[in-house]
Amino acid sequence: MPQVALPHDAKAGPTKPEVRAVSLEKLDLRQSDHVVDVGSCTGSVTIEAARRVERVTAVERKPERLEVTEKNLAANEYDAAVTLQEAEAPEGLPADADALFVGGSRNFEAVLDHAVETDVDRIVMNVARLEVAGRAVEAFRERGILEEVVQLQVSHGYELVGATSFDSQNPVYVIVGRRDAEGLA
C-alpha cells in the first residue's frame, strides 16, 4: 500500500508515520478487529488502521477536524468499513471495540474507564507532554491495564554543508494497555 496521503490539514498535526507504525504494532491489530481512533484529527491513524482491519470508528469532537478526517479518508485506499462519529469521548465510543487508539489527552480517564467497562482488549495512547504522560501512566496502572511505556524520539536527516545532520522531533510517549496486563517488568 502507498503511504498515507494527508492532503487536508487539521491544524493540529497528524501522528507522525514512525509513531503510527509503532503505535499500530503495539495495538497488535488483527484483520477481524474493530478499531476505534479517539481524537481522529487528520485521520492518519484511522486510515492506517482501515488498511489492516475490517472496521474502524473515528471519533472526533471538533466538526472541522472530523471533516478533515473524512476528506483524507477519501484521498486514500482502504478496505474497512469506517464510521465517523462527532462526539466528545467517551460519548460516541462503541461498546464492541477490540482495540482503541487514544490520540488526545482530553477526558482520557473517562475513555479508559469506558475501555475497561466494555472489555476493550488493547489500548494505545500517544502523549507528547511529560506531565500528561505521567498522569496517563498512573491512570493505566490504576485500572490494571498498563503493559508498557515506550518513549520515541524521531530525527530526520537533512543536508547541512554537504553532509547529513538531523532535526529531532519532540519525543512521544506510547502508553500500551491490555485487558490482561501484568504491569511493567
N, C-alpha and C positions, 0 to 999 in steps of 0.2 A: 504494500500500500504506500502511496505517496505520503510525504509529511503532511501534518495538519496545516491547512490553509486558514489563516485568520485575517481575511481582508477587511473586516469591520472591527473597530476599536470600541472598547467599553470604558476607556479612560481609567482603568484600574489595573490593567496589565494581566496577561494570561499567566497561568502556571507555566514556567519555562519547560522546554522539551526534556531536558535532562531530569528535572524534578518530576515531571509527569511520568517518565519512564520508571523511575524508582518507586514512585507512589503507586502506580498501577501494578507493578511487580509485587509490591508488598500487599496489595489487595488480593493477590492470588486468584485472579479472575478465571472463571470457568465459562464456557460458551453458553450454558443454560442459565447463567446468573441474571438477576435483576439488580442493576447498579443504580444508586442514587447519588447525584452530584449536587451537594448542598452549597449554594452560592456559585452558580454556574458562570456568571460574568461573561467572558468571551465564548464560553462553550468548549474550550480546549480539552478539558477532561471528559466532558460529555462525548465529544467526537471520538477521542481515543478509545473510550470505553465502548462506544457504539460499533466500533470496528472489531471488538472482541467478544461481545456478549449478545444475548437475544433481546434484552430490554434495558432501557435506560430512562430514568426520570431526572430531569434537570429542574431544580428548584432555585428560584431567584426572587428576591424581594423587590428589586427595582425593575419596573416595567421596561425601561430603556435598555437595561442590561439583558433582560430576557429576550428582547427584540434582537440584540446583537448576537446572542446565542443562536437564535433561530436563523438569522442571516448567515452566520458562519457555518451552521449545520448544512445549509443549502449549498455552500461552496465546497463541500466535501463528500466523499463516497463512504457509505457505511451500510450495513445490513440490518441493524437492530431496529426495533420499534422504539421510538423516542417520544416521550411525553414531556411537554414543557408545562411547568407549574409556577404561576406567580403567587408567591406566598412568603411570609416571614416564618422561617423554620423555628420550631418544629411543625407548625401548621403546614399542611400540604405534603408532608412526608408520607409515603405509602407505608402500609403495615407489612408488606411482603418482600422487603428488600433483603438481598443476600449480602451485599457489600455496599458500604457507604463511604463516600469521599467528602470530607469537610474542608472546603477551601477558604472559609472565612471564620473569624472568631466570634462573631455576633451570636449570642444565645447558644454557644457550643455546649454548655452544660445541659440545657434542655434537649438539644439534639442528641447528646449521648444518652440521656435518660430514655428518650424515645427508642433509640437503637437497642438499649438493654431490654426495655419492655416488649419490643417486637421481635426479639431474638435475631437481630442482625448478626451475622456470623463474623464479618470482617469490617474493620473501620480504619481509615487512614485520615489523619488531619494534618494539613500543612500550615505551619506558622512561621512568620518572618520576624516577629518581635519576641525578644527573650523573656520579658515578663509574662506575656500571654502563653508562651511555651511552657513556662514553669507552672502556671495555673492549669493548663491543659493536661500536662503530665499528671498532676495531682488528681484532676478530675477523672482521668482514665484509671488511675490507681484506685481511687475511692470506689469506683464501680466494678473493680475486679476484672477489667478488660485490658490493662496495659501489658503489651507484649514486648515492645522495644521502642527506642527513640533513636533516630538517625539524624545527624546533622550533615547537610550537604553544602559544600562550598564549590560553586561552579565558576570557572575562569575561562574566558575565551581569548584565544590568541589574536594578535594583530601585529602588523608590521610597524617596526619602530627603527628608523635609521638603518634599513637593510637587514634587520634581524627580527626575531619574534619576541614580543613581550606579551604580558597577559593583563587583561582587565577583569578584575574579580567582581562578581555579583554578591549581594548580601547573602549570608547563609540562610538556609531554610531548615527548620526542624520538621522532620517527618515522624509523626507520632502514630504508632501502629497498635491497634487493638484487636483482640479476638474474644469471642464469647467464652472460649475455654482457655484464656490466657493464664500462664503460670507466673507472670510477672518478670521483671528484669532479673537477669542472672547475676 
